[in-house]
């Protein structure tokens, strides 16, 4: 998932996607520990997507604070 795609989403959509990825990452972790996970890059991709989503939320939070300070 690219940042442009994430920035186009609403806050609620980002939070929903974040929860989905956390559940997905949990299942990958369980599969990795049991030896069932064949593609180990999925775990890394999910972790990075979570970081991107959190970054986008933080950017919006900081932008909202900046607007509030100027008023």
Protein Blocks (a to p, Z undefined) as FASTA:
>chain_A
ZZklmmmpcfklmmmmmmmmmmmmmmmmmmmmnopamblmlmmmmmmmmmmmmmmmmmmm
mmmmmmmmmZZ
